[in-house]
Amino acid sequence: MLEQQFLELRRQVIAKEFSRMNDMQLEAVTTTEGYVRVIAGAGSGKTRALSRRFAYLVNDLGIMPGNILCVTFTYKAAGEMKQRIAARVGENRARYLWMGTFLSIFSRILRSEAALIGYSSNFTIYDQTDARSLVKTIIKELQLDDKVYKPASVADRISMAKNHLILADDYGKHRELIERDISQKMPAISQIFGIYQSRCKQANAMDFDDLLTLTYQLFREHEDIRKKYAERFKFVLVDEYQD
């Protein structure tokens, strides 16, 4: 009897929720085949529709929360999204959410699989200040002119390379990069990059860019791990994907 009352109450809540949505929002929430992309202006209800979509998948289609990956751009947005989803699916179910920023999700994966890429699971994450400080130390040890090899500029070049999925071992193989460094009188960038990455690994540390590139490397080199996560996440929801 109580179960029937609960189901009826939930049906009424869902009906009320759906009645507040326009046709396009309803389509975004309930479409489950293929890709769904929502393009709309600020304040138009994109995030609300995404949280309702999550609730629809869990409450109405029976998808387990742990089988849905939900990613957003900032920690604040991720926190707000978690609260919205928990209010719709319940606190107990919300505990199993894979929800966060790209960096936090990748960090979670890397901590689980760290041994496969030569790290331990309690690795430290270097922020921008830590990264630049290490670069500065390496420049000094190599007795390079820090007016030419400015630590901030060198750190930015290393970051840019990683964001293009160019790892330290591959940097020296990129002719265009090497020629650019030589033309700008900084031929030692490749060497600095290699030492920097080696020091990070020795310290069991990753910078923010490593969270991206090492996750990529993990999936590229370990097909079984890539397949494990591909099979786990039946649905992938991305908020503010343009950022």
TILUM-72353 format. One record per residue: x, y, z of N, C-alpha, C in turn; residue in three letters. Coordinates in nm, 3 decimals. Layout:
! residues N
- neast,nnorth,nup,caeast,canorth,caup,ceast,cnorth,cup,code
- X,Y,Z,X,Y,Z,X,Y,Z,ALA .
...
END
This chain:
! residues 243
- neast,nnorth,nup,caeast,canorth,caup,ceast,cnorth,cup,code
- 0.083,-0.121,0.000,0.000,0.000,0.000,0.087,0.126,0.000,MET .
- 0.187,0.127,0.089,0.277,0.241,0.097,0.356,0.258,-0.032,LEU .
- 0.395,0.145,-0.092,0.469,0.152,-0.217,0.383,0.212,-0.328,GLU .
- 0.257,0.173,-0.332,0.166,0.227,-0.433,0.147,0.377,-0.414,GLN .
- 0.136,0.419,-0.288,0.121,0.561,-0.259,0.246,0.638,-0.302,GLN .
- 0.362,0.578,-0.277,0.488,0.643,-0.316,0.497,0.657,-0.467,PHE .
- 0.461,0.549,-0.539,0.466,0.552,-0.685,0.370,0.656,-0.742,LEU .
- 0.252,0.667,-0.682,0.155,0.764,-0.729,0.204,0.906,-0.702,GLU .
- 0.264,0.927,-0.585,0.319,1.058,-0.551,0.430,1.096,-0.647,LEU .
- 0.517,1.000,-0.678,0.626,1.026,-0.771,0.571,1.057,-0.911,ARG .
- 0.466,0.985,-0.951,0.405,1.011,-1.081,0.352,1.154,-1.088,ARG .
- 0.292,1.198,-0.980,0.237,1.334,-0.975,0.348,1.439,-0.981,GLN .
- 0.457,1.411,-0.909,0.571,1.504,-0.909,0.631,1.514,-1.048,VAL .
- 0.649,1.397,-1.114,0.706,1.395,-1.249,0.616,1.469,-1.346,ILE .
- 0.486,1.444,-1.335,0.390,1.512,-1.423,0.396,1.663,-1.404,ALA .
- 0.411,1.705,-1.280,0.420,1.848,-1.251,0.547,1.906,-1.308,LYS .
- 0.659,1.831,-1.294,0.787,1.875,-1.348,0.778,1.891,-1.500,GLU .
- 0.722,1.789,-1.566,0.714,1.792,-1.711,0.621,1.903,-1.760,PHE .
- 0.518,1.933,-1.682,0.424,2.037,-1.725,0.489,2.175,-1.728,SER .
- 0.600,2.192,-1.657,0.670,2.321,-1.652,0.768,2.339,-1.768,ARG .
- 0.789,2.232,-1.845,0.886,2.238,-1.954,0.818,2.263,-2.087,MET .
- 0.886,2.337,-2.175,0.834,2.352,-2.310,0.872,2.228,-2.391,ASN .
- 0.828,2.222,-2.515,0.849,2.102,-2.596,0.996,2.070,-2.618,ASP .
- 1.079,2.173,-2.640,1.221,2.151,-2.663,1.292,2.100,-2.538,MET .
- 1.255,2.156,-2.423,1.314,2.110,-2.297,1.274,1.965,-2.270,GLN .
- 1.148,1.934,-2.296,1.098,1.798,-2.274,1.172,1.699,-2.364,LEU .
- 1.197,1.740,-2.487,1.271,1.654,-2.580,1.413,1.630,-2.531,GLU .
- 1.477,1.736,-2.480,1.614,1.724,-2.428,1.620,1.631,-2.308,ALA .
- 1.516,1.634,-2.226,1.513,1.554,-2.103,1.488,1.406,-2.133,VAL .
- 1.400,1.377,-2.226,1.351,1.240,-2.244,1.412,1.163,-2.360,THR .
- 1.487,1.230,-2.449,1.549,1.158,-2.560,1.667,1.076,-2.510,THR .
- 1.669,0.947,-2.542,1.774,0.859,-2.490,1.854,0.790,-2.600,THR .
- 1.817,0.809,-2.726,1.890,0.746,-2.836,1.971,0.852,-2.911,GLU .
- 2.097,0.820,-2.938,2.182,0.911,-3.012,2.231,1.027,-2.927,GLY .
- 2.280,1.132,-2.994,2.335,1.248,-2.927,2.229,1.356,-2.912,TYR .
- 2.234,1.426,-2.799,2.145,1.539,-2.775,2.231,1.660,-2.744,VAL .
- 2.213,1.767,-2.821,2.290,1.890,-2.795,2.191,2.005,-2.778,ARG .
- 2.207,2.077,-2.668,2.118,2.189,-2.637,2.196,2.319,-2.651,VAL .
- 2.153,2.406,-2.739,2.216,2.537,-2.757,2.113,2.643,-2.723,ILE .
- 2.138,2.719,-2.619,2.042,2.820,-2.575,2.115,2.927,-2.495,ALA .
- 2.053,3.041,-2.479,2.114,3.152,-2.408,2.117,3.133,-2.257,GLY .
- 2.186,3.225,-2.191,2.197,3.220,-2.045,2.058,3.236,-1.981,ALA .
- 2.036,3.158,-1.875,1.910,3.170,-1.802,1.791,3.104,-1.868,GLY .
- 1.817,3.023,-1.971,1.706,2.959,-2.045,1.669,2.822,-1.991,SER .
- 1.744,2.775,-1.891,1.708,2.648,-1.827,1.787,2.528,-1.872,GLY .
- 1.906,2.549,-1.930,1.987,2.435,-1.977,2.029,2.345,-1.862,LYS .
- 2.082,2.405,-1.755,2.129,2.326,-1.642,2.012,2.257,-1.573,THR .
- 1.900,2.325,-1.561,1.780,2.264,-1.502,1.734,2.144,-1.584,ARG .
- 1.737,2.159,-1.716,1.698,2.048,-1.802,1.794,1.930,-1.787,ALA .
- 1.923,1.959,-1.769,2.022,1.853,-1.753,1.999,1.775,-1.625,LEU .
- 1.969,1.846,-1.515,1.944,1.777,-1.389,1.814,1.696,-1.397,SER .
- 1.716,1.749,-1.468,1.592,1.674,-1.486,1.615,1.552,-1.574,ARG .
- 1.702,1.565,-1.671,1.736,1.451,-1.757,1.800,1.340,-1.674,ARG .
- 1.890,1.378,-1.586,1.954,1.281,-1.498,1.848,1.209,-1.415,PHE .
- 1.757,1.287,-1.356,1.651,1.228,-1.274,1.562,1.136,-1.357,ALA .
- 1.534,1.175,-1.480,1.451,1.093,-1.568,1.519,0.958,-1.595,TYR .
- 1.648,0.961,-1.623,1.722,0.839,-1.649,1.721,0.745,-1.529,LEU .
- 1.737,0.802,-1.409,1.745,0.722,-1.287,1.607,0.678,-1.239,VAL .
- 1.516,0.774,-1.223,1.386,0.745,-1.163,1.291,0.672,-1.257,ASN .
- 1.297,0.705,-1.384,1.198,0.651,-1.477,1.249,0.538,-1.565,ASP .
- 1.377,0.542,-1.598,1.432,0.436,-1.682,1.512,0.334,-1.604,LEU .
- 1.536,0.361,-1.476,1.604,0.265,-1.391,1.754,0.256,-1.411,GLY .
- 1.814,0.357,-1.473,1.960,0.359,-1.491,2.026,0.385,-1.355,ILE .
- 2.128,0.308,-1.322,2.198,0.329,-1.195,2.279,0.458,-1.201,MET .
- 2.277,0.538,-1.093,2.354,0.665,-1.093,2.501,0.647,-1.128,PRO .
- 2.560,0.535,-1.085,2.701,0.510,-1.114,2.730,0.481,-1.259,GLY .
- 2.626,0.465,-1.340,2.643,0.441,-1.484,2.623,0.567,-1.567,ASN .
- 2.614,0.681,-1.500,2.597,0.809,-1.569,2.714,0.899,-1.532,ILE .
- 2.782,0.952,-1.631,2.891,1.048,-1.609,2.837,1.187,-1.638,LEU .
- 2.849,1.275,-1.541,2.799,1.412,-1.557,2.913,1.509,-1.530,CYS .
- 2.947,1.588,-1.631,3.064,1.676,-1.624,3.025,1.821,-1.648,VAL .
- 3.083,1.911,-1.571,3.062,2.053,-1.594,3.195,2.126,-1.582,THR .
- 3.193,2.257,-1.601,3.318,2.331,-1.620,3.383,2.379,-1.490,PHE .
- 3.303,2.421,-1.392,3.359,2.477,-1.268,3.315,2.396,-1.147,THR .
- 3.393,2.406,-1.039,3.358,2.336,-0.916,3.226,2.387,-0.859,TYR .
- 3.203,2.517,-0.872,3.078,2.574,-0.822,2.958,2.515,-0.896,LYS .
- 2.971,2.507,-1.029,2.861,2.452,-1.109,2.839,2.305,-1.076,ALA .
- 2.948,2.231,-1.053,2.936,2.090,-1.018,2.864,2.072,-0.885,ALA .
- 2.898,2.159,-0.787,2.831,2.153,-0.658,2.683,2.180,-0.668,GLY .
- 2.647,2.282,-0.746,2.506,2.316,-0.764,2.431,2.203,-0.835,GLU .
- 2.497,2.142,-0.933,2.435,2.033,-1.006,2.411,1.913,-0.914,MET .
- 2.508,1.883,-0.830,2.491,1.771,-0.735,2.371,1.793,-0.645,LYS .
- 2.356,1.916,-0.597,2.242,1.947,-0.510,2.111,1.930,-0.584,GLN .
- 2.105,1.976,-0.708,1.982,1.964,-0.787,1.948,1.818,-0.812,ARG .
- 2.048,1.740,-0.846,2.025,1.598,-0.875,1.985,1.523,-0.750,ILE .
- 2.054,1.552,-0.638,2.021,1.485,-0.512,1.877,1.513,-0.471,ALA .
- 1.830,1.634,-0.497,1.693,1.671,-0.463,1.592,1.591,-0.545,ALA .
- 1.636,1.545,-0.662,1.544,1.474,-0.752,1.555,1.322,-0.740,ARG .
- 1.673,1.270,-0.711,1.689,1.124,-0.706,1.710,1.073,-0.564,VAL .
- 1.731,1.163,-0.467,1.752,1.121,-0.329,1.899,1.119,-0.292,GLY .
- 1.928,1.149,-0.165,2.067,1.157,-0.119,2.140,1.024,-0.132,GLU .
- 2.072,0.913,-0.103,2.139,0.782,-0.110,2.187,0.750,-0.250,ASN .
- 2.101,0.774,-0.349,2.141,0.749,-0.486,2.248,0.848,-0.531,ARG .
- 2.238,0.970,-0.485,2.331,1.074,-0.527,2.474,1.043,-0.482,ALA .
- 2.491,0.959,-0.380,2.625,0.925,-0.332,2.707,0.852,-0.437,ARG .
- 2.640,0.790,-0.533,2.710,0.710,-0.634,2.735,0.788,-0.763,TYR .
- 2.708,0.917,-0.757,2.726,1.002,-0.876,2.871,1.009,-0.921,LEU .
- 2.889,1.005,-1.053,3.017,1.043,-1.113,2.993,1.183,-1.168,TRP .
- 3.009,1.281,-1.083,2.977,1.419,-1.117,3.092,1.509,-1.077,MET .
- 3.132,1.599,-1.164,3.237,1.694,-1.129,3.290,1.764,-1.253,GLY .
- 3.399,1.837,-1.234,3.466,1.900,-1.348,3.547,1.793,-1.422,THR .
- 3.593,1.827,-1.542,3.678,1.733,-1.615,3.799,1.695,-1.531,PHE .
- 3.861,1.794,-1.467,3.982,1.767,-1.388,3.953,1.676,-1.270,LEU .
- 3.842,1.699,-1.201,3.811,1.615,-1.084,3.775,1.473,-1.126,SER .
- 3.705,1.459,-1.239,3.671,1.325,-1.289,3.797,1.251,-1.331,ILE .
- 3.885,1.319,-1.403,4.009,1.254,-1.446,4.098,1.220,-1.327,PHE .
- 4.100,1.307,-1.227,4.177,1.279,-1.105,4.125,1.152,-1.037,SER .
- 3.994,1.139,-1.032,3.932,1.021,-0.971,3.970,0.894,-1.046,ARG .
- 3.969,0.900,-1.179,4.008,0.784,-1.260,4.155,0.752,-1.239,ILE .
- 4.240,0.855,-1.241,4.384,0.833,-1.228,4.421,0.778,-1.090,LEU .
- 4.352,0.820,-0.987,4.381,0.766,-0.853,4.345,0.618,-0.845,ARG .
- 4.246,0.577,-0.921,4.207,0.436,-0.923,4.304,0.351,-1.004,SER .
- 4.362,0.411,-1.109,4.445,0.335,-1.202,4.592,0.380,-1.200,GLU .
- 4.632,0.453,-1.096,4.764,0.519,-1.093,4.880,0.424,-1.119,ALA .
- 4.872,0.303,-1.066,4.985,0.210,-1.078,5.018,0.178,-1.223,ALA .
- 4.919,0.185,-1.310,4.940,0.151,-1.451,5.024,0.255,-1.524,LEU .
- 5.032,0.376,-1.470,5.112,0.481,-1.534,5.230,0.524,-1.446,ILE .
- 5.264,0.438,-1.349,5.384,0.462,-1.270,5.369,0.558,-1.154,GLY .
- 5.247,0.580,-1.107,5.221,0.666,-0.992,5.155,0.585,-0.881,TYR .
- 5.156,0.641,-0.761,5.075,0.583,-0.654,4.948,0.666,-0.641,SER .
- 4.847,0.608,-0.580,4.714,0.671,-0.581,4.706,0.799,-0.499,SER .
- 4.802,0.824,-0.413,4.799,0.945,-0.330,4.882,1.058,-0.390,ASN .
- 4.891,1.061,-0.524,4.972,1.163,-0.589,4.926,1.305,-0.553,PHE .
- 5.022,1.397,-0.555,4.996,1.538,-0.529,4.962,1.608,-0.660,THR .
- 4.876,1.709,-0.653,4.843,1.787,-0.772,4.906,1.925,-0.760,ILE .
- 4.997,1.956,-0.850,5.064,2.086,-0.850,4.973,2.192,-0.913,TYR .
- 4.965,2.308,-0.848,4.893,2.419,-0.909,4.991,2.499,-0.996,ASP .
- 4.945,2.609,-1.050,5.028,2.689,-1.141,5.154,2.741,-1.072,GLN .
- 5.141,2.780,-0.946,5.256,2.831,-0.871,5.361,2.722,-0.852,THR .
- 5.316,2.602,-0.817,5.408,2.489,-0.799,5.481,2.458,-0.929,ASP .
- 5.406,2.457,-1.039,5.464,2.423,-1.168,5.571,2.525,-1.209,ALA .
- 5.539,2.653,-1.193,5.635,2.756,-1.231,5.758,2.755,-1.141,ARG .
- 5.739,2.723,-1.016,5.851,2.716,-0.923,5.947,2.604,-0.963,SER .
- 5.893,2.490,-1.002,5.977,2.379,-1.046,6.051,2.415,-1.175,LEU .
- 5.982,2.478,-1.267,6.046,2.521,-1.392,6.160,2.618,-1.362,VAL .
- 6.137,2.711,-1.272,6.241,2.809,-1.234,6.364,2.739,-1.178,LYS .
- 6.342,2.637,-1.095,6.453,2.561,-1.036,6.533,2.491,-1.145,THR .
- 6.466,2.432,-1.241,6.534,2.360,-1.349,6.615,2.457,-1.436,ILE .
- 6.558,2.572,-1.466,6.629,2.674,-1.546,6.757,2.717,-1.474,ILE .
- 6.746,2.733,-1.344,6.864,2.773,-1.265,6.969,2.662,-1.265,LYS .
- 6.926,2.536,-1.248,7.020,2.424,-1.246,7.092,2.407,-1.379,GLU .
- 7.023,2.437,-1.487,7.084,2.427,-1.620,7.167,2.550,-1.656,LEU .
- 7.168,2.647,-1.564,7.245,2.771,-1.582,7.203,2.846,-1.709,GLN .
- 7.072,2.849,-1.729,7.017,2.922,-1.843,6.982,3.064,-1.801,LEU .
- 6.980,3.154,-1.895,6.948,3.294,-1.868,6.797,3.307,-1.843,ASP .
- 6.760,3.342,-1.720,6.618,3.349,-1.688,6.550,3.474,-1.745,ASP .
- 6.629,3.560,-1.810,6.568,3.673,-1.882,6.522,3.627,-2.021,LYS .
- 6.585,3.521,-2.069,6.543,3.460,-2.196,6.444,3.347,-2.167,VAL .
- 6.483,3.260,-2.077,6.396,3.150,-2.035,6.316,3.193,-1.912,TYR .
- 6.219,3.278,-1.935,6.136,3.324,-1.824,6.049,3.209,-1.774,LYS .
- 6.056,3.177,-1.644,5.984,3.061,-1.591,5.836,3.056,-1.629,PRO .
- 5.768,3.169,-1.622,5.626,3.171,-1.654,5.603,3.136,-1.801,ALA .
- 5.687,3.190,-1.889,5.673,3.165,-2.033,5.705,3.019,-2.066,SER .
- 5.810,2.966,-2.004,5.847,2.826,-2.028,5.738,2.734,-1.977,VAL .
- 5.685,2.763,-1.858,5.577,2.681,-1.802,5.454,2.685,-1.892,ALA .
- 5.427,2.801,-1.949,5.312,2.814,-2.040,5.333,2.732,-2.166,ASP .
- 5.455,2.726,-2.216,5.484,2.647,-2.337,5.465,2.498,-2.308,ARG .
- 5.511,2.456,-2.192,5.492,2.316,-2.153,5.343,2.284,-2.142,ILE .
- 5.270,2.376,-2.081,5.125,2.358,-2.066,5.057,2.351,-2.203,SER .
- 5.095,2.439,-2.293,5.035,2.441,-2.426,5.062,2.310,-2.500,MET .
- 5.185,2.261,-2.487,5.219,2.133,-2.552,5.130,2.021,-2.499,ALA .
- 5.115,2.015,-2.368,5.032,1.910,-2.309,4.887,1.922,-2.354,LYS .
- 4.839,2.045,-2.366,4.701,2.064,-2.410,4.679,2.021,-2.554,ASN .
- 4.789,2.008,-2.629,4.782,1.954,-2.764,4.823,1.806,-2.764,HIS .
- 4.824,1.747,-2.645,4.856,1.605,-2.626,4.996,1.570,-2.675,LEU .
- 5.088,1.667,-2.660,5.229,1.642,-2.692,5.302,1.619,-2.560,ILE .
- 5.342,1.496,-2.537,5.407,1.461,-2.411,5.557,1.493,-2.419,LEU .
- 5.622,1.488,-2.304,5.763,1.527,-2.297,5.850,1.444,-2.390,ALA .
- 5.824,1.313,-2.399,5.905,1.226,-2.484,5.885,1.255,-2.632,ASP .
- 5.772,1.318,-2.666,5.740,1.345,-2.806,5.778,1.486,-2.851,ASP .
- 5.800,1.575,-2.756,5.822,1.716,-2.790,5.938,1.734,-2.887,TYR .
- 6.048,1.667,-2.858,6.167,1.682,-2.941,6.151,1.628,-3.081,GLY .
- 6.044,1.552,-3.108,6.021,1.495,-3.240,5.938,1.588,-3.328,LYS .
- 5.888,1.696,-3.268,5.806,1.791,-3.343,5.895,1.898,-3.404,HIS .
- 5.919,1.887,-3.533,6.013,1.976,-3.600,5.972,2.123,-3.588,ARG .
- 5.843,2.150,-3.605,5.796,2.288,-3.600,5.821,2.350,-3.463,GLU .
- 5.797,2.273,-3.357,5.818,2.324,-3.222,5.966,2.353,-3.197,LEU .
- 6.050,2.260,-3.238,6.194,2.277,-3.217,6.245,2.397,-3.296,ILE .
- 6.200,2.411,-3.420,6.243,2.525,-3.502,6.194,2.657,-3.441,GLU .
- 6.074,2.656,-3.387,6.023,2.778,-3.323,6.107,2.814,-3.201,ARG .
- 6.140,2.712,-3.120,6.221,2.738,-3.000,6.359,2.793,-3.037,ASP .
- 6.418,2.737,-3.144,6.549,2.784,-3.188,6.541,2.928,-3.239,ILE .
- 6.437,2.956,-3.315,6.423,3.091,-3.370,6.402,3.195,-3.261,SER .
- 6.346,3.151,-3.148,6.323,3.243,-3.036,6.431,3.231,-2.929,GLN .
- 6.543,3.168,-2.969,6.662,3.156,-2.885,6.635,3.081,-2.754,LYS .
- 6.548,2.981,-2.763,6.519,2.896,-2.647,6.523,2.749,-2.686,MET .
- 6.639,2.702,-2.737,6.648,2.563,-2.784,6.639,2.459,-2.672,PRO .
- 6.649,2.502,-2.547,6.650,2.406,-2.436,6.511,2.374,-2.380,ALA .
- 6.405,2.424,-2.445,6.270,2.399,-2.395,6.243,2.249,-2.384,ILE .
- 6.282,2.175,-2.486,6.258,2.030,-2.486,6.327,1.964,-2.367,SER .
- 6.451,2.007,-2.340,6.526,1.951,-2.226,6.458,1.986,-2.094,GLN .
- 6.416,2.110,-2.080,6.347,2.153,-1.958,6.219,2.073,-1.938,ILE .
- 6.144,2.055,-2.047,6.020,1.979,-2.043,6.046,1.837,-1.992,PHE .
- 6.149,1.773,-2.047,6.180,1.636,-2.007,6.217,1.626,-1.860,GLY .
- 6.301,1.719,-1.813,6.341,1.719,-1.672,6.220,1.748,-1.583,ILE .
- 6.139,1.845,-1.624,6.020,1.883,-1.548,5.929,1.762,-1.527,TYR .
- 5.905,1.688,-1.636,5.814,1.575,-1.624,5.874,1.464,-1.538,GLN .
- 6.004,1.445,-1.551,6.073,1.345,-1.470,6.067,1.380,-1.322,SER .
- 6.087,1.507,-1.289,6.082,1.551,-1.149,5.940,1.533,-1.091,ARG .
- 5.842,1.565,-1.172,5.704,1.548,-1.126,5.677,1.401,-1.090,CYS .
- 5.722,1.313,-1.177,5.697,1.171,-1.152,5.773,1.122,-1.029,LYS .
- 5.897,1.169,-1.014,5.976,1.132,-0.897,5.909,1.176,-0.769,GLN .
- 5.842,1.292,-0.774,5.774,1.346,-0.656,5.632,1.292,-0.641,ALA .
- 5.594,1.200,-0.731,5.456,1.148,-0.732,5.357,1.264,-0.740,ASN .
- 5.381,1.351,-0.838,5.299,1.472,-0.853,5.255,1.488,-0.998,ALA .
- 5.140,1.549,-1.016,5.088,1.583,-1.148,5.044,1.728,-1.145,MET .
- 5.061,1.797,-1.258,5.002,1.930,-1.268,4.863,1.917,-1.330,ASP .
- 4.793,2.028,-1.342,4.657,2.022,-1.394,4.652,1.964,-1.536,PHE .
- 4.751,1.998,-1.617,4.754,1.947,-1.754,4.778,1.797,-1.758,ASP .
- 4.856,1.746,-1.661,4.880,1.602,-1.654,4.751,1.524,-1.632,ASP .
- 4.657,1.584,-1.559,4.531,1.515,-1.536,4.460,1.485,-1.668,LEU .
- 4.480,1.572,-1.765,4.422,1.551,-1.898,4.507,1.454,-1.980,LEU .
- 4.636,1.484,-1.990,4.722,1.405,-2.079,4.745,1.263,-2.028,THR .
- 4.755,1.247,-1.897,4.780,1.113,-1.844,4.655,1.026,-1.851,LEU .
- 4.537,1.087,-1.841,4.415,1.010,-1.862,4.408,0.964,-2.007,THR .
- 4.443,1.054,-2.099,4.449,1.019,-2.241,4.549,0.905,-2.262,TYR .
- 4.666,0.918,-2.202,4.770,0.815,-2.216,4.722,0.682,-2.159,GLN .
- 4.656,0.687,-2.044,4.604,0.567,-1.979,4.509,0.493,-2.072,LEU .
- 4.414,0.565,-2.130,4.316,0.502,-2.218,4.378,0.456,-2.350,PHE .
- 4.479,0.529,-2.398,4.544,0.495,-2.524,4.626,0.367,-2.510,ARG .
- 4.693,0.352,-2.397,4.786,0.241,-2.379,4.725,0.119,-2.311,GLU .
- 4.607,0.135,-2.251,4.545,0.024,-2.179,4.401,0.008,-2.226,HIS .
- 4.385,-0.071,-2.329,4.254,-0.091,-2.391,4.152,-0.147,-2.292,GLU .
- 4.198,-0.235,-2.201,4.106,-0.293,-2.103,4.050,-0.188,-2.009,ASP .
- 4.131,-0.089,-1.973,4.084,0.017,-1.884,3.988,0.110,-1.958,ILE .
- 4.024,0.145,-2.082,3.935,0.228,-2.162,3.800,0.161,-2.179,ARG .
- 3.803,0.031,-2.205,3.679,-0.045,-2.225,3.597,-0.051,-2.096,LYS .
- 3.667,-0.061,-1.983,3.598,-0.067,-1.854,3.514,0.057,-1.829,LYS .
- 3.573,0.173,-1.854,3.499,0.298,-1.831,3.396,0.323,-1.941,TYR .
- 3.427,0.281,-2.063,3.330,0.296,-2.172,3.205,0.215,-2.144,ALA .
- 3.222,0.098,-2.086,3.107,0.012,-2.054,3.035,0.060,-1.929,GLU .
- 3.107,0.123,-1.838,3.044,0.172,-1.715,2.947,0.285,-1.744,ARG .
- 2.990,0.381,-1.823,2.908,0.500,-1.844,2.814,0.481,-1.963,PHE .
- 2.690,0.454,-1.931,2.588,0.435,-2.034,2.544,0.569,-2.094,LYS .
- 2.552,0.674,-2.011,2.515,0.807,-2.057,2.621,0.906,-2.010,PHE .
- 2.656,1.001,-2.095,2.751,1.107,-2.059,2.681,1.240,-2.078,VAL .
- 2.669,1.317,-1.969,2.604,1.447,-1.972,2.709,1.555,-1.948,LEU .
- 2.712,1.654,-2.035,2.812,1.761,-2.024,2.742,1.895,-2.019,VAL .
- 2.764,1.970,-1.911,2.708,2.103,-1.897,2.815,2.205,-1.937,ASP .
- 2.775,2.315,-2.000,2.868,2.419,-2.045,2.982,2.359,-2.129,GLU .
- 2.946,2.273,-2.226,3.048,2.202,-2.303,3.133,2.297,-2.386,TYR .
- 3.081,2.415,-2.417,3.158,2.509,-2.501,3.281,2.562,-2.428,GLN .
- 3.282,2.555,-2.296,3.397,2.602,-2.219,3.506,2.495,-2.209,ASP .
END
